Amino acid sequence: EPEVTQTPSHQVTQMGQEVILRCVPISNHLYFYWYRQILGQKVEFLVSFYNNEISEKSEIFDDQFSVERPDGSNFTLKIRSTKLEDSAMYFCASSGQGILKKLFFGSGTQLSVL
Amino acid sequence: DAKTTQPNSMESNEEEPVHLPCNHSTISGTDYIHWYRQLPSQGPEYVIHGLTSNVNNRMASLAIAEDRKSSTLILHRATLRDAAVYYCILHYGGATNKLIFGTGTLLAVQP
């Protein structure tokens, strides 16, 4: 079965640094998402992306965050100036057309901000 | 999205059936019932979804109450690999394309 691929699996950065998390969604999917999960907490929605623009975003997704689909295959999440509280597992997901929006998730990138 | 209520945790023995309940008394007529699970150290994984009728697939069955105010995810023969957090999520695809995860049910499977 096709899968969503995320790189790197672990990322350690210093507070204030910029990080880019990368994802390769399933090739024929049209909707792309980022979620995050702080250790021991719920999976939280960050942003959804469709037709080369953000379709929805949560309160967490502030000006420090941005997403991009730089080419036909990659989908990235950038955090401009990381904070300690950005430490979390970040999951990318994609879904195809249709109302049911079955999401396929990647295995995540564990971001540690020191 | 309407709210769901699930037990925090459940325990099962290997090879036995597991019934994971979900209450969603404020469900609207257009909400689909989705189940996802999250294995340890992995991203969530789609399990099954339904609207009104019971559904079966290779992973599980979904039994939906006639009034749609509750549903049950059924794993017919639990294996150790089924130990995970199971999320019951209501979703109306026409209004939004995001899923909102709750705290789910942590299923422990004993050998």
Interface residues (C-beta under 8 A of the other chain):
Chain A: V4 Y31 Y33 Y35 K42 V43 E44 F45 S48 Y50 S55 E56 F91 A93 S95 G98 I99 L100 K101 K102 L103 F104 F105 G106 S107 G108
Chain B: Y32 Y36 Q38 Q42 G43 P44 E45 Y46 H49 Y87 H91 G93 G94 T96 N97 K98 L99 I100 F101 G102 T103
